[in-house]
Every structure is written in structure tokens, then in C-alpha cells.
Amino acid sequence: MTPSGPGIAVTCGEPAGIGPELCAMLAEQHAREPFAARLVVVGDRALLRERAQRIGLAPRYADFDPASFAPQGATEVWHMPVAVPAIPGQPDPTNASAVLETLRHAADACASGALAAMVTAPVQKSAILDAGVPFSGHTEFLAERTHTPRVVMMLVHEGTPPLRVALVTTHLALADVPRAVTFGAVADTLAIVDRDLRARFRIARPRIAVCGLNPHAGEGGHLGREEIDVIAPAIGAAAGGGIDASGPYPADTVFVPQVAARYDAIVAMYHDQGLPVLKAASFGAGVNVTLGLPFVRTSVDHGTALDLARDPAKAATADCGSLFAAVRLAVRLAADDAGRGARRAGARESPES
């Protein structure tokens, strides 16, 4: 029996973190109520089974074979061995190369069309950096791997109303943010957000609010001129190109729920300007989406939770809601992508009337 939906690569993240346990919970859920997809967990086969057993689970894992499908409801494992045994709660830089291999293989499979979307469990950036590998995060890694000039990190809470927060800058020290908030960065971010909200989220004319960089959006230049010299001109250029973008607005008011509800997305200038608000509203149910890539990529809204991974009892009760939400959104967006591709192919093949 073949699965009824797209192939989804799920990378298991930091071997010493909570990712392997979350993958086991995902596989258990997939066996009970299958996602409309082929789920392929990318990671070490023995590690995944060991960590599942540690928390009292026995998921239906099957070896991944690109040429054949596992039974419906089984989660396939694309074996990527760790370099050294992983101790829960104790990241080892020796395993950094193995972690990056899971990302490379999953990204390449999605870029080639062999799989349709990529869902990532959290990685421990410090362990990768301690291994001597420059690494800012999944978002930047995938942009470089796919040769994409600019991608946008957007966190999504599919509530009522939904809340979507996109970032102009991502994993930068706060001191480096003002130099990175350029006309081009803001304009490109608005263009990517508008395009992907239309194409992947089916919003016909997205309404986008844009935050200022400084308190009170610069207070007319008294608290900084970035709003006047950079952000407002970029918004004007975007609006001139047909994008429904407005601002810059003070971040401390645009996120007030009754204000945020007027918009389909809010663009923040830096990581801790926008994401704390979204995570406060939806932690454990939020999804990180990378916009601008040639394929769908979603991720959890939390970190490696080393403290939970260290204790089997705590690991067994870890909240898997964000991973489930990330998979569901990836399935939906990838299925929409496939549908659009089929419609375009049909249009090209149709005889002229």
C-alpha cells in the first residue's frame, strides 16, 4: 500500500536532545492516525529505537527505501549514523557532522523532488560551533545549501485569528542588527512574505504590518532614523509594487491582539522583537516556516530541551504539539504545491481552444 500524500523528511535534530523522543511520539501518532503523507525520519536507526524504548514507546519504524513504500502508518527511517553514542542531555561536538549530514541529505532530497517537504527537530548550535563549523541556524544553512539569495523566517500560530510573524534579520547579535536592516533587506523580506502568503497560504491579497526598529518607531527621528531613512522607503517601494504593506509601527502596539488581527502577517526587524510575542501566545503549538526556499520547510518552535532529554520521566512527557503542528502544516503546504504543479502541467498540455 502506498501513502496518500507527499513525502516528508523529518530530521531528528541534536542526538542528545529531545528530538529522537519527539520522533518516536510522531511515529506512534502516525501509526494510530496516519498523516496524509509518507513520513521519513532522518537519523540514526539504533538511536531512534533506543530513545523510543527509553520512554516506553515501540513505534512502527521501517527502513527507508526510495524505490518502495513502507506499509501505511509506518514511519520510515533514513539511516544516518551518529559518530559516537549520544548521551541524553550531553551534546557532543563529535556528532556535529552527523547532524549536518541529516540536513544535507534531507534538503537535497527535497530540492530534487524525491521528497516534498522538510520538517526539522531542533539542533544544538553550540555543539556544531564547538566542532569548528560556522552555523547560524537551519534557516541560513538551507539558504546556502539551495543557493537561495534570501530566505525569511516566519513563525506561525494557526489560531483564530492566526498570527504570523516574519523576520528581516534572524540569528544576529543585537549590536549587529541596525547595520543589517537595510532598504534591500526590508524590501526583499516584504516581497518574499507577500509571494509565499499568496502562493502557499492561499491569501489573495495579504495585509502586512511592518514594525519599526526603535522604540515608538523612532519617535519621529528622536529615537533613531532607521524608520525614516530605511524602513518607510522600503515599505513605500513595496506598496508601489502592489504589496499591501503598511508601517512602520511601534512593535509594542502592533502586537496588541485586536491590532494584530487586522493583518495576515507582521514583519519584525529582529528575532527578539517578534518571536517572544508569538511564543507567549502559542508556545508548543507554533511552527517555524522558512519562506523563499524551493521547497516547503517547517520546524518546531522550541529548542533541544536538554534538561528534559536528560531525565527519562521528563522526556516521556515532553510536549510534541509543535512537531505535530509542523508536520501537519508541511503536509498541507506540500500538497498544495503538488496541486499547483499538476494544474500548471495540465494547462501546458491542454490543446488551445
C-alpha positions as a printed NumPy array, in Angstrom:
array([[  0.   ,   0.   ,   0.   ],
       [  1.377,   3.445,  -0.887],
       [  0.858,   6.588,   1.203],
       [ -1.772,   9.031,   0.015],
       [  0.235,  12.208,   0.326],
       [  3.621,  13.868,  -0.108],
       [  6.929,  12.551,   1.216],
       [  8.029,  14.458,   4.312],
       [ 11.619,  14.296,   5.6  ],
       [ 11.764,  14.756,   9.384],
       [ 15.301,  15.364,  10.653],
       [ 15.692,  14.185,  14.257],
       [ 17.932,  17.07 ,  15.344],
       [ 20.518,  17.029,  18.116],
       [ 21.121,  13.374,  19.097],
       [ 21.429,  14.301,  22.778],
       [ 18.314,  16.471,  22.723],
       [ 14.601,  15.776,  22.818],
       [ 14.287,  15.276,  19.039],
       [ 14.574,  11.454,  18.991],
       [ 11.834,  11.12 ,  21.622],
       [  9.591,  13.536,  19.726],
       [ 10.142,  11.492,  16.562],
       [  9.022,   8.382,  18.448],
       [  5.863,  10.177,  19.565],
       [  5.295,  11.284,  15.984],
       [  5.684,   7.719,  14.731],
       [  3.242,   6.433,  17.364],
       [  0.694,   9.04 ,  16.289],
       [  1.259,   8.183,  12.614],
       [  0.544,   4.514,  13.369],
       [ -2.709,   5.361,  15.195],
       [ -3.969,   8.135,  12.905],
       [ -1.78 ,   8.33 ,   9.803],
       [ -0.855,  11.739,   8.49 ],
       [ -1.739,  12.099,   4.817],
       [  1.919,  11.685,   3.929],
       [  4.924,   9.401,   3.723],
       [  6.928,  10.194,   6.867],
       [ 10.681,   9.652,   6.624],
       [ 12.69 ,  10.311,   9.797],
       [ 16.318,  11.112,   9.004],
       [ 18.654,   9.959,  11.757],
       [ 20.451,   7.066,  13.409],
       [ 18.301,   3.923,  13.365],
       [ 19.624,   2.432,  16.612],
       [ 19.492,   5.759,  18.431],
       [ 15.867,   6.309,  17.44 ],
       [ 14.812,   2.86 ,  18.629],
       [ 16.812,   3.127,  21.856],
       [ 15.351,   6.51 ,  22.776],
       [ 11.824,   5.351,  21.966],
       [ 12.255,   2.336,  24.235],
       [ 13.651,   4.593,  26.954],
       [ 10.306,   6.401,  27.194],
       [  8.186,   3.277,  26.851],
       [  7.294,   3.52 ,  23.165],
       [  7.623,   0.976,  20.359],
       [  6.94 ,   2.938,  17.176],
       [  6.386,   1.301,  13.799],
       [  9.73 ,   2.142,  12.211],
       [ 10.711,   0.695,   8.826],
       [ 13.905,   1.181,   6.827],
       [ 13.6  ,   3.864,   4.161],
       [ 13.819,   2.609,   0.598],
       [ 13.292,   5.267,  -2.078],
       [ 12.136,   2.607,  -4.52 ],
       [  9.397,   1.106,  -2.327],
       [  6.947,   2.212,   0.318],
       [  6.512,   1.023,   3.872],
       [  3.031,  -0.084,   4.992],
       [  0.505,   2.677,   5.603],
       [  1.019,   4.15 ,   9.073],
       [  4.656,   3.07 ,   9.366],
       [  7.325,   5.738,   9.774],
       [ 10.396,   5.141,   7.646],
       [ 13.923,   5.752,   8.927],
       [ 16.6  ,   7.066,   6.586],
       [ 19.631,   5.809,   8.471],
       [ 22.295,   8.438,   9.152],
       [ 24.64 ,   7.06 ,  11.823],
       [ 25.99 ,   9.164,  14.653],
       [ 29.772,   9.257,  15.053],
       [ 29.735,   8.389,  18.764],
       [ 26.958,   7.159,  21.085],
       [ 24.754,  10.035,  22.185],
       [ 24.209,  10.599,  25.898],
       [ 20.838,  12.265,  26.545],
       [ 21.305,  15.816,  27.738],
       [ 25.029,  15.953,  26.863],
       [ 25.693,  17.209,  23.332],
       [ 28.97 ,  16.016,  21.827],
       [ 30.612,  18.12 ,  19.086],
       [ 31.885,  14.854,  17.593],
       [ 28.345,  14.266,  16.343],
       [ 28.048,  17.672,  14.648],
       [ 28.995,  16.243,  11.252],
       [ 26.289,  13.574,  11.576],
       [ 23.685,  16.216,  12.433],
       [ 24.669,  18.282,   9.396],
       [ 24.553,  15.194,   7.175],
       [ 20.892,  14.687,   8.057],
       [ 20.186,  18.267,   6.996],
       [ 22.167,  17.969,   3.748],
       [ 20.513,  14.738,   2.664],
       [ 17.016,  15.885,   3.565],
       [ 17.458,  19.235,   1.83 ],
       [ 18.912,  17.655,  -1.3  ],
       [ 16.093,  15.105,  -1.463],
       [ 13.526,  17.901,  -1.249],
       [ 15.352,  20.088,  -3.768],
       [ 15.477,  17.207,  -6.246],
       [ 11.804,  16.384,  -5.808],
       [ 12.482,  12.951,  -4.299],
       [ 10.696,  14.203,  -1.16 ],
       [  8.296,  17.111,  -0.962],
       [  8.978,  18.887,   2.318],
       [ 11.361,  19.033,   5.243],
       [ 10.479,  19.226,   8.941],
       [ 13.315,  19.816,  11.381],
       [ 13.637,  18.938,  15.044],
       [ 15.922,  21.327,  16.965],
       [ 19.708,  21.229,  16.747],
       [ 22.236,  22.362,  19.338],
       [ 24.04 ,  25.227,  17.619],
       [ 26.726,  25.426,  20.286],
       [ 27.763,  21.799,  19.644],
       [ 28.128,  22.487,  15.927],
       [ 30.092,  25.669,  16.573],
       [ 32.291,  23.863,  19.107],
       [ 33.108,  21.403,  16.313],
       [ 34.568,  24.321,  14.368],
       [ 31.719,  24.557,  11.841],
       [ 30.2  ,  28.004,  11.204],
       [ 26.468,  27.605,  11.754],
       [ 23.847,  30.297,  12.386],
       [ 20.791,  28.076,  12.178],
       [ 18.634,  25.923,   9.937],
       [ 17.325,  28.934,   8.031],
       [ 20.723,  30.179,   6.951],
       [ 22.044,  26.646,   6.327],
       [ 19.187,  25.813,   3.973],
       [ 19.528,  29.103,   2.12 ],
       [ 23.194,  28.352,   1.448],
       [ 22.528,  24.715,   0.573],
       [ 19.905,  25.642,  -2.009],
       [ 21.775,  28.712,  -3.302],
       [ 18.825,  30.915,  -2.351],
       [ 19.896,  34.584,  -2.068],
       [ 17.41 ,  35.455,   0.672],
       [ 15.005,  33.428,   2.768],
       [ 12.664,  34.595,   5.513],
       [ 11.977,  33.025,   8.88 ],
       [  8.288,  33.179,   9.757],
       [  6.661,  31.686,  12.833],
       [  3.032,  30.72 ,  12.515],
       [  0.297,  30.102,  15.06 ],
       [ -2.736,  28.641,  13.305],
       [ -5.18 ,  30.026,  15.837],
       [ -8.301,  32.143,  15.41 ],
       [ -7.23 ,  34.574,  14.166],
       [ -3.882,  33.2  ,  13.   ],
       [ -0.691,  35.004,  13.957],
       [  2.251,  35.051,  11.543],
       [  5.486,  36.846,  12.404],
       [  8.281,  37.165,   9.826],
       [ 11.778,  38.498,  10.467],
       [ 14.029,  40.814,   8.468],
       [ 17.098,  39.62 ,  10.406],
       [ 17.429,  36.298,  12.194],
       [ 20.317,  34.982,  14.282],
       [ 22.381,  38.105,  14.813],
       [ 23.812,  39.753,  17.891],
       [ 21.638,  42.721,  18.796],
       [ 24.555,  45.098,  18.207],
       [ 24.711,  43.941,  14.568],
       [ 21.013,  44.357,  13.793],
       [ 20.865,  48.059,  12.789],
       [ 23.523,  47.586,  10.087],
       [ 21.601,  44.59 ,   8.719],
       [ 18.29 ,  46.445,   8.481],
       [ 18.829,  47.858,   5.003],
       [ 16.41 ,  49.047,   2.336],
       [ 17.104,  45.888,   0.345],
       [ 16.649,  43.572,   3.326],
       [ 13.279,  45.076,   4.236],
       [ 12.056,  45.259,   0.631],
       [ 13.139,  41.699,  -0.153],
       [ 11.512,  40.393,   3.023],
       [  8.217,  42.051,   2.151],
       [  8.342,  40.638,  -1.374],
       [  9.012,  37.082,  -0.148],
       [  6.347,  37.24 ,   2.556],
       [  3.765,  38.577,   0.114],
       [  4.63 ,  35.98 ,  -2.537],
       [  4.55 ,  32.964,  -0.212],
       [  1.395,  34.059,   1.597],
       [ -0.303,  34.227,  -1.793],
       [  1.189,  31.038,  -3.248],
       [  1.347,  28.727,  -0.231],
       [ -1.149,  30.12 ,   2.275],
       [ -3.795,  30.987,  -0.357],
       [ -4.255,  34.576,   0.807],
       [ -5.318,  36.569,  -2.242],
       [ -4.053,  39.96 ,  -1.032],
       [ -2.007,  39.66 ,   2.149],
       [ -2.119,  42.564,   4.577],
       [  1.342,  43.049,   6.071],
       [  2.206,  45.254,   9.048],
       [  5.831,  46.332,   9.425],
       [  7.475,  47.108,  12.756],
       [  9.922,  49.895,  13.313],
       [ 13.376,  49.136,  14.646],
       [ 13.454,  51.625,  17.513],
       [ 11.087,  52.233,  20.438],
       [  7.96 ,  54.123,  19.311],
       [  9.094,  53.526,  15.709],
       [ 11.808,  56.11 ,  16.205],
       [  9.609,  58.861,  17.687],
       [  9.838,  60.971,  14.527],
       [ 13.613,  60.591,  14.373],
       [ 14.304,  61.452,  18.01 ],
       [ 14.997,  57.792,  18.901],
       [ 16.727,  56.818,  15.672],
       [ 16.363,  57.468,  11.948],
       [ 16.14 ,  53.914,  10.582],
       [ 12.371,  54.232,  10.252],
       [ 12.677,  57.437,   8.217],
       [ 15.75 ,  56.605,   6.153],
       [ 15.317,  52.86 ,   5.543],
       [ 12.105,  51.168,   6.641],
       [  9.473,  53.651,   5.432],
       [ 11.079,  53.967,   1.961],
       [ 11.167,  50.162,   1.643],
       [  7.5  ,  49.951,   2.613],
       [  6.704,  52.653,   0.053],
       [  8.552,  50.784,  -2.678],
       [  6.729,  47.561,  -1.79 ],
       [  3.366,  49.315,  -1.81 ],
       [  4.219,  50.829,  -5.175],
       [  4.743,  47.305,  -6.46 ],
       [  1.312,  46.143,  -5.365],
       [  2.129,  44.787,  -1.899],
       [ -0.333,  45.753,   0.828],
       [  2.292,  46.712,   3.399],
       [  1.99 ,  49.496,   5.961],
       [  4.007,  50.98 ,   8.797],
       [  6.488,  51.294,  10.345],
       [  4.517,  50.722,  13.533],
       [  5.762,  50.614,  17.125],
       [  6.255,  46.955,  17.985],
       [  4.712,  47.431,  21.425],
       [  1.341,  48.314,  19.897],
       [  1.132,  46.398,  16.606],
       [  1.183,  43.098,  18.51 ],
       [ -1.835,  44.038,  20.637],
       [ -4.253,  41.229,  19.673],
       [ -7.018,  43.424,  18.294],
       [ -4.464,  45.293,  16.169],
       [ -2.554,  42.199,  15.027],
       [ -5.854,  40.605,  13.951],
       [ -6.142,  43.19 ,  11.153],
       [ -3.099,  41.732,   9.382],
       [ -2.17 ,  38.457,   7.725],
       [  1.459,  38.832,   8.823],
       [  3.63 ,  41.146,  10.878],
       [  7.22 ,  41.763,   9.797],
       [  9.59 ,  42.374,  12.72 ],
       [ 13.094,  43.731,  12.329],
       [ 14.889,  41.239,  14.584],
       [ 14.484,  37.912,  16.351],
       [ 13.571,  39.025,  19.859],
       [ 11.304,  41.816,  18.665],
       [  8.732,  39.489,  17.16 ],
       [  9.185,  35.933,  18.351],
       [  8.652,  36.391,  22.114],
       [  5.153,  37.691,  21.38 ],
       [  4.268,  34.734,  19.173],
       [  5.787,  32.183,  21.538],
       [  3.958,  33.687,  24.507],
       [  0.709,  33.185,  22.6  ],
       [  1.385,  29.764,  21.129],
       [  4.41 ,  28.001,  22.625],
       [  4.118,  24.294,  21.968],
       [  1.793,  24.848,  19.005],
       [  3.749,  27.315,  16.888],
       [  5.518,  26.393,  13.675],
       [  8.641,  27.897,  12.13 ],
       [  8.33 ,  28.185,   8.333],
       [ 11.183,  29.148,   6.015],
       [  9.827,  31.274,   3.178],
       [ 11.633,  31.649,  -0.139],
       [ 13.095,  28.135,  -0.409],
       [ 12.38 ,  25.986,  -3.488],
       [ 10.584,  23.504,  -1.201],
       [  8.495,  23.562,   1.976],
       [ 10.4  ,  23.612,   5.255],
       [  8.806,  23.798,   8.686],
       [ 10.192,  23.333,  12.167],
       [  9.299,  23.276,  15.85 ],
       [  9.137,  26.49 ,  17.845],
       [ 11.412,  25.267,  20.663],
       [ 14.959,  24.167,  21.361],
       [ 16.666,  20.887,  22.181],
       [ 15.325,  20.728,  25.775],
       [ 18.461,  19.045,  27.116],
       [ 17.062,  19.113,  30.653],
       [ 14.053,  17.074,  29.574],
       [ 16.122,  14.698,  27.463],
       [ 18.406,  14.006,  30.421],
       [ 15.552,  12.605,  32.543],
       [ 13.567,   9.686,  31.031],
       [ 10.454,  10.56 ,  33.03 ],
       [ 10.501,  14.143,  31.813],
       [ 11.354,  13.09 ,  28.26 ],
       [  8.31 ,  10.823,  28.233],
       [  6.053,  13.794,  28.979],
       [  7.667,  16.26 ,  26.558],
       [  5.185,  18.339,  24.566],
       [  5.088,  17.047,  20.998],
       [  2.452,  19.547,  19.866],
       [  4.798,  21.782,  17.908],
       [  6.293,  18.875,  15.957],
       [  2.839,  17.548,  15.101],
       [  1.767,  21.043,  14.013],
       [  4.928,  21.419,  11.915],
       [  4.249,  18.112,  10.15 ],
       [  0.591,  18.947,   9.535],
       [  1.48 ,  22.324,   8.053],
       [  4.247,  20.808,   5.911],
       [  1.826,  18.187,   4.582],
       [ -0.761,  20.825,   3.741],
       [  1.671,  23.203,   2.049],
       [  3.432,  20.421,   0.142],
       [  0.12 ,  19.   ,  -1.068],
       [ -0.864,  22.479,  -2.258],
       [  2.47 ,  22.806,  -4.063],
       [  1.882,  19.476,  -5.783],
       [ -1.633,  20.512,  -6.765],
       [ -0.414,  23.774,  -8.273],
       [  2.278,  21.906, -10.183],
       [ -0.26 ,  19.468, -11.581],
       [ -2.573,  22.301, -12.615],
       [  0.293,  24.123, -14.349],
       [  1.311,  20.934, -16.16 ],
       [ -2.278,  20.358, -17.232],
       [ -2.558,  23.897, -18.536],
       [  0.602,  23.465, -20.612],
       [ -0.637,  20.194, -22.068],
       [ -4.173,  21.342, -22.829],
       [ -4.892,  21.95 , -26.53 ],
       [ -5.709,  25.52 , -27.468],
       [ -9.39 ,  26.144, -27.888]])
